[in-house]
Amino acid sequence: MFFLFCVFMALGTHAQEYVVADLKVQGNKKLKSSFVKKIAFIKPGVALDSSVIEEDIRLLKRLPSIAHAYYQVFPAEEPNEYNVFYNIEENFTIIPSANVYTTNDDEFAYRLGLYEFNLFGQNMAFGGFYQKDIFDSYAINLRAPFLFSRKLGLAINYQNLTTQEPVFFDNTTSDYRYNNESIELLGLYQLNFTNRVELGISFFTEDYEYLFGATNPNVPQELVVDKLLYKVIYEYNNLNYDYQYVEGFRSIFNFQYVHSRNDQMLPDFIIGWNDFQFFKRFGKRGNWANRLRLGVASNEDTPFAPFAVDNNLNIRGVGNLIDRGTAAIVLNTEYRHTLYEKDWFALQGNAFIDAGSWRNPGGDFGDFADSQNLRVYPGLGLRFIHKRIFNAIFRIDYGVGITQDSTQGFVFGIGQYF
């Protein structure tokens, strides 16, 4: 212990005098050692620096394939040379996903998926889902953030999504069969440990088919439009993970420009939003989690506005796609507390408040203060967590509205809500 103490003190004060002889990876089974070495900053021949090692460990702990990681340093045969060992505790990475909810007509709806988060031992995610929400939908996704190097990767997504969606106009509502078929290509670039950028393009077709409800001569009962979407995502991520606990700050900015071939009903528009996330540990078992979303889009007076009020996206208990807007402010805050923990299993309880407001299509920012647009939903939930399987968190939340014309209800899913 005294020797290790001396080594760590030396790493912090005289790192330039010592050299890495070799990087060795231990404990991994499915994850390739060559992959860990490819993304690590520590390599044979570089200066031994504890801050660089710590950065590597934080990166490894973020990967879906790794439950936990730590390091050890031992002297090598040559003077002033050291072997660095990265010790890996792997996650099980073939993961089912599930979301269960009810539609506005109390129809039973669900989404079932299966994903491999460590394809070929290279930390690639591949999988898809099937959704039954009155109509059938499916999607296939491939994401390889380290395909070409530590910094450069690729993502490809295909989806054929069909739902029954309400369209709001003239203080009335009608229901449409909505289909969105798209193919998306994204380039992924890691600027440094905390900053990354995604650039992409998506070709998609939107198909609206009238089902029932109010009608208006100015609102078509059938509409098929081809669109082209350009996307930029910038993320700052300074989160630190310790099994089910998270601490730190994260910001994700998403900007899109959508070009439409039907400028009259679905004109070109821009849309952007930023998610700010803040997590704070309290003691050994507490975790405070927050998400603030600020979003704005072109303010067209259209029934097909882009921001939705929805159970599964932003307000737990509010219902399935109950309203739309051209700007949004949403705050989700919750306190998570581990009630029981032993070996691989943890039971977590949470108390939350979800609140948000929207700008009406063609309206102004004063709409945010309109009581008809404001929703506040406090609630309680449980999390059943498997600590050795990536994202194996079964959640159940119950939200109760306390604002005008409120509802209440359960929301089930896999993974934390945010």
C-alpha positions in Angstrom: 0.0 0.0 0.0 2.9 2.3 0.8 4.5 1.6 -2.6 1.2 2.3 -4.5 0.8 5.5 -2.5 4.3 6.6 -3.6 3.5 5.7 -7.2 0.2 7.7 -7.3 2.0 10.7 -5.7 4.6 10.5 -8.3 2.0 10.3 -11.1 0.4 13.5 -9.9 3.6 15.5 -9.5 6.3 14.0 -11.7 4.3 12.2 -14.4 6.7 13.4 -17.2 9.6 11.2 -15.6 7.7 7.9 -16.1 6.7 6.1 -19.3 3.9 3.5 -20.1 5.5 0.2 -21.0 2.3 -1.5 -22.0 -1.5 -1.2 -21.6 -3.2 -4.4 -20.6 -7.0 -5.0 -20.5 -8.4 -7.5 -18.0 -11.9 -8.9 -17.1 -13.4 -8.4 -20.5 -14.9 -11.3 -22.3 -17.0 -10.1 -25.2 -15.6 -6.6 -25.5 -12.4 -6.8 -27.6 -9.2 -5.7 -25.9 -8.1 -4.1 -29.2 -11.2 -1.9 -29.1 -10.3 -0.6 -25.6 -6.8 0.1 -26.7 -8.0 1.9 -29.8 -10.1 4.4 -27.8 -7.7 4.8 -24.9 -5.4 7.8 -24.7 -2.9 5.8 -22.7 -0.6 3.8 -25.0 2.9 2.3 -24.8 5.6 4.9 -25.0 3.5 7.9 -23.7 4.1 9.7 -20.5 2.4 8.1 -17.5 -0.2 10.6 -16.4 -2.9 9.8 -13.8 -5.3 12.5 -15.2 -5.2 10.9 -18.6 -5.8 7.5 -17.1 -8.8 8.9 -15.2 -10.2 10.3 -18.4 -10.0 6.9 -20.1 -11.8 5.3 -17.1 -14.6 7.8 -17.3 -15.0 7.2 -21.0 -15.1 3.4 -20.5 -17.7 3.7 -17.7 -20.0 5.6 -20.2 -20.0 2.8 -22.7 -23.1 0.6 -22.8 -20.9 -2.6 -22.8 -19.2 -1.7 -19.4 -20.8 -1.8 -16.0 -17.7 -0.6 -14.2 -14.0 0.0 -14.8 -11.0 0.8 -12.7 -7.2 0.8 -13.2 -4.0 -0.4 -11.6 -0.3 0.6 -12.2 2.6 -1.7 -11.7 6.4 -1.4 -12.3 7.7 -2.9 -15.6 11.1 -4.5 -16.1 12.8 -1.4 -17.3 13.5 1.5 -14.9 10.9 4.3 -14.9 8.5 2.2 -17.0 5.1 1.0 -15.8 2.4 -1.3 -17.0 -1.1 0.1 -16.8 -4.0 -2.4 -16.3 -7.6 -1.5 -17.2 -10.0 -3.8 -15.3 -13.4 -4.2 -16.9 -16.7 -5.4 -15.5 -18.8 -6.0 -18.5 -22.5 -5.5 -19.0 -24.8 -8.0 -20.6 -25.6 -6.1 -23.8 -28.4 -8.0 -25.7 -31.2 -6.0 -24.2 -35.0 -6.1 -24.8 -36.9 -2.8 -24.6 -40.5 -2.2 -23.8 -42.9 0.6 -23.4 -46.6 0.1 -22.5 -49.2 2.9 -22.5 -52.8 3.7 -23.4 -54.0 5.9 -26.2 -56.5 8.7 -25.8 -59.3 6.2 -26.6 -58.0 3.9 -23.9 -56.7 1.5 -26.5 -53.7 -0.6 -25.3 -50.5 0.3 -27.0 -46.9 -1.0 -26.7 -43.4 -0.9 -28.2 -41.2 -4.0 -28.0 -37.6 -4.0 -29.2 -34.3 -5.9 -29.0 -30.9 -4.3 -29.2 -27.3 -5.5 -29.1 -25.1 -2.8 -27.7 -21.7 -4.5 -28.2 -21.9 -5.9 -31.7 -18.7 -7.7 -32.7 -17.2 -6.6 -29.4 -16.7 -3.1 -30.8 -19.4 -1.2 -28.8 -21.7 -0.9 -31.8 -25.4 -0.8 -31.2 -27.7 -2.7 -33.6 -31.4 -3.6 -33.2 -34.9 -2.5 -33.8 -38.4 -2.3 -32.5 -42.0 -3.3 -33.3 -44.8 -0.9 -32.2 -48.5 -1.5 -31.9 -50.3 1.8 -31.4 -53.6 0.9 -33.2 -51.4 0.5 -36.3 -48.2 -1.4 -36.9 -44.8 0.2 -36.9 -41.2 -0.9 -37.0 -37.6 0.5 -37.1 -34.0 -0.7 -37.5 -31.0 1.2 -36.1 -27.2 0.9 -36.3 -24.9 3.1 -34.3 -21.1 2.7 -34.4 -19.6 5.8 -32.7 -16.0 4.4 -32.9 -16.2 2.8 -36.3 -13.2 4.6 -37.9 -11.3 5.8 -34.8 -11.7 7.1 -31.2 -13.3 10.2 -32.7 -15.2 9.2 -35.8 -18.2 7.0 -36.3 -21.4 6.5 -38.2 -25.1 5.9 -37.6 -27.9 4.6 -40.0 -31.6 4.6 -39.0 -34.7 3.3 -40.9 -38.2 3.6 -39.5 -41.7 3.0 -40.8 -43.9 4.6 -38.1 -47.7 4.6 -38.2 -49.9 6.1 -35.5 -53.4 7.6 -35.0 -52.7 11.2 -34.3 -55.0 14.1 -33.4 -54.9 17.3 -35.5 -56.0 20.5 -33.8 -57.6 23.4 -35.6 -60.5 26.0 -35.1 -60.8 24.8 -31.4 -61.8 21.3 -32.8 -60.0 18.0 -33.3 -59.9 15.3 -35.9 -57.9 12.1 -36.0 -55.6 11.0 -38.8 -53.7 7.9 -39.7 -50.2 9.2 -39.8 -47.3 7.4 -41.5 -43.6 8.5 -41.5 -41.2 6.4 -43.5 -37.6 7.6 -43.3 -33.9 6.7 -43.8 -31.3 8.7 -42.0 -27.5 8.8 -42.2 -25.4 10.5 -39.5 -21.7 11.2 -39.1 -20.5 11.1 -35.5 -17.4 13.0 -34.4 -16.0 13.2 -30.9 -14.2 16.6 -30.5 -12.8 15.7 -27.1 -13.9 13.9 -23.9 -16.8 16.2 -23.2 -17.9 17.5 -26.6 -19.2 15.7 -29.7 -21.0 16.6 -32.9 -23.4 14.8 -35.2 -24.2 15.9 -38.8 -26.8 14.1 -40.8 -29.4 14.0 -43.5 -32.8 12.2 -43.6 -35.1 11.4 -46.5 -38.7 10.8 -45.4 -42.3 10.8 -46.5 -45.2 11.9 -44.3 -48.7 10.6 -45.1 -51.8 12.0 -43.4 -55.1 10.1 -44.0 -58.3 11.4 -42.4 -60.1 9.0 -40.1 -62.8 10.8 -38.2 -63.6 14.1 -36.4 -64.0 17.7 -37.4 -63.3 18.8 -40.9 -62.4 22.1 -42.6 -62.1 22.9 -46.3 -58.7 24.4 -45.6 -57.4 21.3 -43.8 -56.9 18.4 -46.3 -58.3 14.9 -45.5 -55.4 13.3 -47.3 -51.8 14.6 -47.6 -48.6 12.9 -48.8 -45.4 14.9 -48.7 -41.8 14.0 -49.4 -39.3 15.8 -47.2 -35.6 16.3 -46.8 -34.2 17.0 -43.3 -30.7 18.3 -42.4 -29.7 17.8 -38.8 -26.9 19.1 -36.5 -26.5 17.8 -32.9 -24.0 19.2 -30.4 -23.5 17.6 -27.1 -21.6 18.6 -24.0 -21.4 15.7 -21.6 -19.6 15.9 -18.3 -21.6 13.1 -16.5 -20.0 10.6 -14.2 -21.6 7.2 -13.7 -21.5 4.8 -10.8 -23.9 2.0 -11.5 -27.4 3.5 -11.1 -26.1 6.8 -9.9 -25.3 9.8 -12.1 -23.6 13.1 -11.3 -22.7 16.1 -13.4 -24.0 18.3 -16.3 -25.1 17.5 -19.8 -26.4 19.7 -22.7 -27.7 18.4 -26.0 -28.6 20.9 -28.8 -30.5 19.7 -31.8 -31.1 21.8 -34.8 -33.0 20.7 -38.0 -34.0 22.3 -41.3 -36.8 20.5 -43.1 -37.5 21.1 -46.8 -40.9 20.1 -48.0 -42.2 19.5 -51.5 -45.6 20.9 -50.6 -45.1 24.5 -49.4 -48.8 25.2 -49.0 -49.8 22.7 -46.4 -46.4 21.6 -44.9 -44.0 24.5 -45.7 -40.3 24.4 -45.1 -39.4 25.1 -41.5 -36.6 25.1 -38.9 -36.8 23.6 -35.5 -34.3 23.6 -32.6 -34.3 22.6 -29.0 -31.8 22.2 -26.2 -32.0 19.7 -23.3 -30.1 20.7 -20.2 -29.6 17.9 -17.7 -28.2 18.2 -14.2 -27.6 15.4 -11.7 -26.5 15.6 -8.1 -25.7 12.8 -5.6 -27.1 13.1 -2.0 -25.4 10.8 0.4 -24.9 7.2 -0.5 -28.4 6.4 -1.8 -29.9 9.7 -3.1 -29.8 11.2 -6.6 -31.4 14.4 -7.8 -32.1 14.4 -11.6 -33.3 17.4 -13.7 -34.1 18.0 -17.4 -35.0 21.3 -18.9 -36.0 21.5 -22.5 -36.3 24.8 -24.4 -37.5 24.4 -28.0 -38.7 26.7 -30.8 -39.8 26.2 -34.4 -41.1 28.2 -37.3 -44.3 29.7 -36.1 -46.7 28.6 -38.9 -50.4 28.5 -38.2 -50.7 24.8 -39.1 -52.5 21.9 -37.4 -49.3 19.8 -37.9 -47.1 21.7 -35.4 -43.9 19.8 -34.4 -43.8 20.0 -30.6 -46.1 17.4 -28.9 -47.5 17.1 -25.4 -47.2 13.4 -24.7 -47.0 10.8 -21.9 -43.9 9.1 -23.2 -41.9 12.2 -24.1 -42.3 14.9 -21.5 -45.3 14.9 -19.0 -46.0 11.6 -17.2 -49.7 11.0 -16.8 -50.9 13.6 -19.4 -52.0 11.2 -22.1 -50.9 10.2 -25.5 -50.3 13.2 -27.9 -52.9 15.5 -26.4 -51.7 18.8 -28.0 -49.2 20.4 -30.3 -47.2 23.7 -30.4 -44.5 25.6 -32.2 -42.4 26.2 -29.1 -42.0 24.4 -25.8 -40.7 24.8 -22.3 -40.6 21.6 -20.3 -39.1 20.9 -16.9 -38.7 17.4 -15.4 -37.3 17.1 -11.9 -37.2 14.0 -9.7 -35.5 12.7 -6.6 -34.3 9.1 -6.9 -33.5 7.1 -3.7 -32.2 3.5 -3.6 -34.5 1.6 -1.2 -32.8 -1.7 -1.5 -29.5 -2.9 -3.0 -27.7 -6.2 -3.0 -25.2 -7.5 -5.4 -26.6 -7.1 -9.0 -30.1 -5.8 -8.0 -31.3 -2.4 -6.8 -34.8 -1.1 -6.1 -35.1 2.7 -6.5 -38.0 4.9 -5.6 -38.6 8.4 -7.1 -40.8 11.4 -6.6 -41.2 13.7 -9.5 -42.7 16.9 -10.9 -43.2 17.3 -14.7 -44.3 20.7 -15.9 -44.5 22.3 -19.3 -46.1 24.9 -21.5 -46.4 25.4 -25.3 -46.9 28.2 -27.8 -49.9 27.7 -30.0 -49.4 27.5 -33.8 -49.3 31.0 -35.1 -49.4 32.4 -31.6 -46.9 34.4 -29.6 -44.7 33.7 -26.6 -47.4 35.0 -24.3 -49.1 31.6 -24.8 -46.7 30.1 -22.3 -48.5 32.0 -19.6 -52.0 30.8 -20.8 -53.5 28.5 -18.2 -54.9 26.3 -21.1 -51.3 25.5 -22.2 -49.8 24.9 -18.8 -49.5 21.4 -17.4 -48.1 20.4 -14.0 -48.0 16.7 -13.0 -46.4 15.5 -9.8 -46.1 11.8 -9.2 -44.3 8.8 -7.7 -42.5 5.9 -9.3 -40.4 2.8 -8.9 -37.3 1.5 -10.6 -36.3 -2.2 -10.7 -32.6 -2.2 -11.7 -30.2 -5.0 -12.8 -26.7 -3.5 -12.3 -25.0 -5.9 -14.7 -27.2 -5.5 -17.7 -27.0 -2.3 -19.7 -30.1 0.0 -19.2 -31.9 -2.9 -17.5 -34.2 -0.6 -15.6 -37.9 -1.3 -15.5 -39.7 1.8 -14.5 -43.3 2.5 -13.5 -44.5 6.1 -12.8 -47.9 7.5 -11.9 -48.6 11.1 -12.6 -51.5 13.2 -11.4 -52.3 16.6 -13.0 -53.0 19.6 -10.8 -53.7 22.2 -13.6 -56.8 22.9 -15.7 -58.5 19.9 -17.4 -55.9 17.5 -15.9 -55.8 13.7 -16.2 -53.8 11.0 -14.4 -52.2 7.7 -15.4 -49.4 5.2 -15.4 -46.4 5.2 -17.6 -44.3 2.1 -18.0 -41.0 1.7 -19.8 -37.4 0.4 -19.9 -34.6 2.8 -18.8 -34.8 6.0 -16.8 -37.4 8.5 -18.1 -34.4 10.9 -18.8 
